[in-house]
Amino acid sequence: MAMLAATLATGLAGMTPTDSEAAAIDALTAAWESYFSTAAAGPVPYTAVPVPPETIAPELIAFKSALTGMSADGAGAQKIQDAMTAFWSGMIPAAAFAASTAITAPTDLSAVVAALAADFISNKDENKTLPEAAAIIAATMHTNNAGGIATFPPPPGGIGPQTIV
């Protein structure tokens, strides 16, 4: 498998509008979990090492915690970046990808705020539908989430560094 922006977009579009920050955080975390639980490291589908969904529970707690305060005016993009960064920072190599010895976060995580801020403005100014807006936000999150590396033992016993897809 591989992470797909469409999976994240479906989760985001399925979020029920709410006045409760806690409910919004739960829904956003569930959308991220659905998206990331399809991640794999390596060339898909041949030697890819999937992430067992149950192993990312601690990372999801970090993701969820970092979203606290996202309902404050102007805080959404920063809180999403914080959540993505917290998720990757909590990644435990051997638990997330069996036999991996290190995990390197994507280099574009620091660009999430600027990209999402622009998306939020564009979605509002252009009166995007919920599915359209969700797809744009998901594409930005997916693009900035790309490029993580799981390091495995080198060949011949292992597969060496692999991109997490």
Number of C-alpha atoms within 10 A of each C-alpha: 16 20 19 17 20 16 18 26 25 17 22 23 18 15 18 10 10 9 9 9 15 16 14 18 21 14 19 21 22 18 21 24 20 17 22 23 18 17 22 25 28 23 15 14 12 7 11 20 23 21 22 16 14 11 16 19 15 14 22 23 15 21 28 25 17 21 27 18 15 18 16 10 7 11 15 19 20 20 23 23 24 22 24 27 21 20 23 20 15 17 22 17 17 17 15 24 25 15 16 23 16 17 24 17 20 19 12 14 21 15 15 24 20 12 15 22 17 13 19 16 11 14 18 11 9 9 11 13 12 15 14 14 21 24 21 21 23 26 19 18 25 20 17 20 24 17 17 20 19 26 24 23 14 10 8 7 8 12 18 15 19 20 18 28 22
